[in-house]
Amino acid sequence: MAGKNSRVAGHIRRLAACLAAGLLLAFASTVLADSGNGITVRHLAKTTHSWNGAELPAYGDGQPQITILRIEIAPGAKLPRHAHPVINAGVLLRGELTVTTEAGDTLRLTAGQPIVEVVDTWHHGENTGDEPAEIIVFYAGEKGEQITVK
């Protein structure tokens, strides 16, 4: 059991480092530290739950694999219904994006806002704005595992 806990802790540390590096590129509202030398750290998200309130699942036992995608969605475009079998989080860099689950839960994002995505939940996203929506998403999965199922 100790070996499994150590692997899970390592996986969580790698995910946290990956998310921190990427999320620092975006902008948000809560300033955690301003060193006075031109470096400002902003807290975007820290949670054990996805945006719809569901608790995030435990990590697996396999080789961790982080995937980072930069996705652009044209105005009015709607992503097909899909689910993510892995934990993922992102930041909307520009535009607007509305995410809706099959149960009817809805989240509307605007530029600069983070999202901790739903896991194993069918949903779709749609650009409800009049400019392209651009989002960077970080997926914490295992080697060989799909990050999206359609």
KEMARSE-909121 format. One record per residue (C-alpha): x, y, z; residue number from 0; chain; residue in one letter. Coordinates in nm, 3 decimals. Example, Ala and Ser with C-alpha at 12.3 -4.5 7.8 and 13.67 -1.06 7.14 Angstrom:
<x:1.230 | y:-0.450 | z:0.780 | pos:0 | unit:A | code:A> $
<x:1.367 | y:-0.106 | z:0.714 | pos:1 | unit:A | code:S> $
//
This chain:
<x:0.000 | y:0.000 | z:0.000 | pos:0 | unit:A | code:M> $
<x:0.288 | y:0.238 | z:0.080 | pos:1 | unit:A | code:A> $
<x:0.424 | y:0.195 | z:-0.274 | pos:2 | unit:A | code:G> $
<x:0.088 | y:0.279 | z:-0.427 | pos:3 | unit:A | code:K> $
<x:0.052 | y:0.588 | z:-0.206 | pos:4 | unit:A | code:N> $
<x:0.401 | y:0.700 | z:-0.308 | pos:5 | unit:A | code:S> $
<x:0.318 | y:0.660 | z:-0.680 | pos:6 | unit:A | code:R> $
<x:-0.010 | y:0.850 | z:-0.636 | pos:7 | unit:A | code:V> $
<x:0.170 | y:1.128 | z:-0.447 | pos:8 | unit:A | code:A> $
<x:0.431 | y:1.151 | z:-0.723 | pos:9 | unit:A | code:G> $
<x:0.159 | y:1.164 | z:-0.987 | pos:10 | unit:A | code:H> $
<x:-0.017 | y:1.442 | z:-0.799 | pos:11 | unit:A | code:I> $
<x:0.309 | y:1.640 | z:-0.766 | pos:12 | unit:A | code:R> $
<x:0.375 | y:1.608 | z:-1.141 | pos:13 | unit:A | code:R> $
<x:0.021 | y:1.719 | z:-1.223 | pos:14 | unit:A | code:L> $
<x:0.047 | y:2.012 | z:-0.984 | pos:15 | unit:A | code:A> $
<x:0.378 | y:2.124 | z:-1.136 | pos:16 | unit:A | code:A> $
<x:0.238 | y:2.094 | z:-1.488 | pos:17 | unit:A | code:C> $
<x:-0.078 | y:2.285 | z:-1.402 | pos:18 | unit:A | code:L> $
<x:0.113 | y:2.554 | z:-1.215 | pos:19 | unit:A | code:A> $
<x:0.347 | y:2.615 | z:-1.507 | pos:20 | unit:A | code:A> $
<x:0.065 | y:2.640 | z:-1.758 | pos:21 | unit:A | code:G> $
<x:-0.180 | y:2.829 | z:-1.545 | pos:22 | unit:A | code:L> $
<x:0.075 | y:3.097 | z:-1.464 | pos:23 | unit:A | code:L> $
<x:0.059 | y:3.189 | z:-1.831 | pos:24 | unit:A | code:L> $
<x:-0.305 | y:3.290 | z:-1.794 | pos:25 | unit:A | code:A> $
<x:-0.463 | y:3.574 | z:-1.601 | pos:26 | unit:A | code:F> $
<x:-0.705 | y:3.564 | z:-1.306 | pos:27 | unit:A | code:A> $
<x:-0.816 | y:3.766 | z:-1.008 | pos:28 | unit:A | code:S> $
<x:-0.655 | y:3.638 | z:-0.686 | pos:29 | unit:A | code:T> $
<x:-0.296 | y:3.753 | z:-0.637 | pos:30 | unit:A | code:V> $
<x:-0.107 | y:3.515 | z:-0.406 | pos:31 | unit:A | code:L> $
<x:0.232 | y:3.680 | z:-0.421 | pos:32 | unit:A | code:A> $
<x:0.381 | y:3.991 | z:-0.573 | pos:33 | unit:A | code:D> $
<x:0.755 | y:3.986 | z:-0.524 | pos:34 | unit:A | code:S> $
<x:0.799 | y:4.345 | z:-0.635 | pos:35 | unit:A | code:G> $
<x:1.040 | y:4.232 | z:-0.908 | pos:36 | unit:A | code:N> $
<x:0.785 | y:4.188 | z:-1.185 | pos:37 | unit:A | code:G> $
<x:0.665 | y:3.839 | z:-1.090 | pos:38 | unit:A | code:I> $
<x:0.306 | y:3.796 | z:-0.980 | pos:39 | unit:A | code:T> $
<x:0.148 | y:3.461 | z:-0.893 | pos:40 | unit:A | code:V> $
<x:-0.230 | y:3.432 | z:-0.928 | pos:41 | unit:A | code:R> $
<x:-0.434 | y:3.148 | z:-0.780 | pos:42 | unit:A | code:H> $
<x:-0.674 | y:3.014 | z:-1.045 | pos:43 | unit:A | code:L> $
<x:-0.799 | y:2.687 | z:-0.897 | pos:44 | unit:A | code:A> $
<x:-0.736 | y:2.442 | z:-0.615 | pos:45 | unit:A | code:K> $
<x:-1.008 | y:2.184 | z:-0.564 | pos:46 | unit:A | code:T> $
<x:-1.099 | y:1.821 | z:-0.515 | pos:47 | unit:A | code:T> $
<x:-1.416 | y:1.862 | z:-0.724 | pos:48 | unit:A | code:H> $
<x:-1.504 | y:1.929 | z:-1.087 | pos:49 | unit:A | code:S> $
<x:-1.699 | y:2.239 | z:-1.189 | pos:50 | unit:A | code:W> $
<x:-2.035 | y:2.065 | z:-1.139 | pos:51 | unit:A | code:N> $
<x:-1.952 | y:1.965 | z:-0.779 | pos:52 | unit:A | code:G> $
<x:-1.864 | y:1.599 | z:-0.844 | pos:53 | unit:A | code:A> $
<x:-1.566 | y:1.467 | z:-0.648 | pos:54 | unit:A | code:E> $
<x:-1.259 | y:1.399 | z:-0.863 | pos:55 | unit:A | code:L> $
<x:-1.166 | y:1.028 | z:-0.890 | pos:56 | unit:A | code:P> $
<x:-0.845 | y:0.872 | z:-0.756 | pos:57 | unit:A | code:A> $
<x:-0.551 | y:0.838 | z:-0.992 | pos:58 | unit:A | code:Y> $
<x:-0.459 | y:0.503 | z:-1.147 | pos:59 | unit:A | code:G> $
<x:-0.151 | y:0.291 | z:-1.089 | pos:60 | unit:A | code:D> $
<x:0.007 | y:0.308 | z:-1.435 | pos:61 | unit:A | code:G> $
<x:0.277 | y:0.531 | z:-1.583 | pos:62 | unit:A | code:Q> $
<x:0.155 | y:0.893 | z:-1.554 | pos:63 | unit:A | code:P> $
<x:0.124 | y:1.085 | z:-1.877 | pos:64 | unit:A | code:Q> $
<x:0.043 | y:1.455 | z:-1.899 | pos:65 | unit:A | code:I> $
<x:-0.114 | y:1.589 | z:-2.219 | pos:66 | unit:A | code:T> $
<x:-0.150 | y:1.963 | z:-2.285 | pos:67 | unit:A | code:I> $
<x:-0.378 | y:2.084 | z:-2.566 | pos:68 | unit:A | code:L> $
<x:-0.441 | y:2.434 | z:-2.698 | pos:69 | unit:A | code:R> $
<x:-0.790 | y:2.428 | z:-2.850 | pos:70 | unit:A | code:I> $
<x:-0.951 | y:2.699 | z:-3.063 | pos:71 | unit:A | code:E> $
<x:-1.327 | y:2.694 | z:-3.118 | pos:72 | unit:A | code:I> $
<x:-1.484 | y:2.916 | z:-3.385 | pos:73 | unit:A | code:A> $
<x:-1.777 | y:3.144 | z:-3.294 | pos:74 | unit:A | code:P> $
<x:-2.098 | y:2.938 | z:-3.288 | pos:75 | unit:A | code:G> $
<x:-1.912 | y:2.605 | z:-3.311 | pos:76 | unit:A | code:A> $
<x:-2.031 | y:2.322 | z:-3.089 | pos:77 | unit:A | code:K> $
<x:-1.804 | y:2.036 | z:-2.982 | pos:78 | unit:A | code:L> $
<x:-1.958 | y:1.690 | z:-3.015 | pos:79 | unit:A | code:P> $
<x:-2.088 | y:1.510 | z:-2.706 | pos:80 | unit:A | code:R> $
<x:-1.793 | y:1.349 | z:-2.527 | pos:81 | unit:A | code:H> $
<x:-1.651 | y:1.242 | z:-2.190 | pos:82 | unit:A | code:A> $
<x:-1.306 | y:1.246 | z:-2.032 | pos:83 | unit:A | code:H> $
<x:-1.191 | y:0.933 | z:-1.845 | pos:84 | unit:A | code:P> $
<x:-0.906 | y:1.135 | z:-1.691 | pos:85 | unit:A | code:V> $
<x:-0.883 | y:1.442 | z:-1.469 | pos:86 | unit:A | code:I> $
<x:-0.826 | y:1.761 | z:-1.666 | pos:87 | unit:A | code:N> $
<x:-0.825 | y:2.133 | z:-1.607 | pos:88 | unit:A | code:A> $
<x:-0.776 | y:2.438 | z:-1.822 | pos:89 | unit:A | code:G> $
<x:-0.791 | y:2.812 | z:-1.862 | pos:90 | unit:A | code:V> $
<x:-0.993 | y:2.996 | z:-2.124 | pos:91 | unit:A | code:L> $
<x:-0.747 | y:3.242 | z:-2.277 | pos:92 | unit:A | code:L> $
<x:-0.997 | y:3.436 | z:-2.489 | pos:93 | unit:A | code:R> $
<x:-1.359 | y:3.431 | z:-2.594 | pos:94 | unit:A | code:G> $
<x:-1.658 | y:3.262 | z:-2.433 | pos:95 | unit:A | code:E> $
<x:-1.733 | y:2.895 | z:-2.380 | pos:96 | unit:A | code:L> $
<x:-2.043 | y:2.726 | z:-2.241 | pos:97 | unit:A | code:T> $
<x:-2.015 | y:2.367 | z:-2.117 | pos:98 | unit:A | code:V> $
<x:-2.330 | y:2.160 | z:-2.058 | pos:99 | unit:A | code:T> $
<x:-2.366 | y:1.808 | z:-1.916 | pos:100 | unit:A | code:T> $
<x:-2.637 | y:1.563 | z:-2.021 | pos:101 | unit:A | code:E> $
<x:-2.793 | y:1.620 | z:-1.678 | pos:102 | unit:A | code:A> $
<x:-2.831 | y:1.989 | z:-1.767 | pos:103 | unit:A | code:G> $
<x:-2.553 | y:2.133 | z:-1.549 | pos:104 | unit:A | code:D> $
<x:-2.413 | y:2.439 | z:-1.727 | pos:105 | unit:A | code:T> $
<x:-2.095 | y:2.642 | z:-1.686 | pos:106 | unit:A | code:L> $
<x:-2.028 | y:2.965 | z:-1.877 | pos:107 | unit:A | code:R> $
<x:-1.664 | y:3.068 | z:-1.901 | pos:108 | unit:A | code:L> $
<x:-1.517 | y:3.398 | z:-2.013 | pos:109 | unit:A | code:T> $
<x:-1.154 | y:3.482 | z:-2.085 | pos:110 | unit:A | code:A> $
<x:-0.921 | y:3.425 | z:-1.791 | pos:111 | unit:A | code:G> $
<x:-1.145 | y:3.182 | z:-1.604 | pos:112 | unit:A | code:Q> $
<x:-1.028 | y:2.831 | z:-1.509 | pos:113 | unit:A | code:P> $
<x:-1.222 | y:2.507 | z:-1.543 | pos:114 | unit:A | code:I> $
<x:-1.175 | y:2.178 | z:-1.360 | pos:115 | unit:A | code:V> $
<x:-1.356 | y:1.954 | z:-1.605 | pos:116 | unit:A | code:E> $
<x:-1.608 | y:1.680 | z:-1.530 | pos:117 | unit:A | code:V> $
<x:-1.473 | y:1.322 | z:-1.540 | pos:118 | unit:A | code:V> $
<x:-1.665 | y:1.026 | z:-1.691 | pos:119 | unit:A | code:D> $
<x:-1.960 | y:1.260 | z:-1.755 | pos:120 | unit:A | code:T> $
<x:-2.110 | y:1.313 | z:-2.101 | pos:121 | unit:A | code:W> $
<x:-2.106 | y:1.681 | z:-2.196 | pos:122 | unit:A | code:H> $
<x:-2.039 | y:1.924 | z:-2.480 | pos:123 | unit:A | code:H> $
<x:-1.892 | y:2.269 | z:-2.518 | pos:124 | unit:A | code:G> $
<x:-2.007 | y:2.553 | z:-2.737 | pos:125 | unit:A | code:E> $
<x:-1.858 | y:2.890 | z:-2.828 | pos:126 | unit:A | code:N> $
<x:-2.145 | y:3.121 | z:-2.743 | pos:127 | unit:A | code:T> $
<x:-1.948 | y:3.437 | z:-2.820 | pos:128 | unit:A | code:G> $
<x:-1.871 | y:3.630 | z:-3.138 | pos:129 | unit:A | code:D> $
<x:-1.494 | y:3.569 | z:-3.142 | pos:130 | unit:A | code:E> $
<x:-1.286 | y:3.250 | z:-3.140 | pos:131 | unit:A | code:P> $
<x:-1.262 | y:3.083 | z:-2.798 | pos:132 | unit:A | code:A> $
<x:-0.913 | y:2.960 | z:-2.710 | pos:133 | unit:A | code:E> $
<x:-0.844 | y:2.730 | z:-2.417 | pos:134 | unit:A | code:I> $
<x:-0.539 | y:2.544 | z:-2.288 | pos:135 | unit:A | code:I> $
<x:-0.629 | y:2.213 | z:-2.122 | pos:136 | unit:A | code:V> $
<x:-0.403 | y:1.987 | z:-1.910 | pos:137 | unit:A | code:F> $
<x:-0.494 | y:1.617 | z:-1.892 | pos:138 | unit:A | code:Y> $
<x:-0.351 | y:1.394 | z:-1.615 | pos:139 | unit:A | code:A> $
<x:-0.381 | y:1.040 | z:-1.742 | pos:140 | unit:A | code:G> $
<x:-0.181 | y:0.724 | z:-1.780 | pos:141 | unit:A | code:E> $
<x:0.036 | y:0.618 | z:-2.073 | pos:142 | unit:A | code:K> $
<x:-0.183 | y:0.461 | z:-2.342 | pos:143 | unit:A | code:G> $
<x:-0.507 | y:0.589 | z:-2.189 | pos:144 | unit:A | code:E> $
<x:-0.753 | y:0.796 | z:-2.394 | pos:145 | unit:A | code:Q> $
<x:-0.813 | y:1.150 | z:-2.275 | pos:146 | unit:A | code:I> $
<x:-1.145 | y:1.193 | z:-2.459 | pos:147 | unit:A | code:T> $
<x:-1.416 | y:0.945 | z:-2.557 | pos:148 | unit:A | code:V> $
<x:-1.675 | y:1.039 | z:-2.819 | pos:149 | unit:A | code:K> $
//
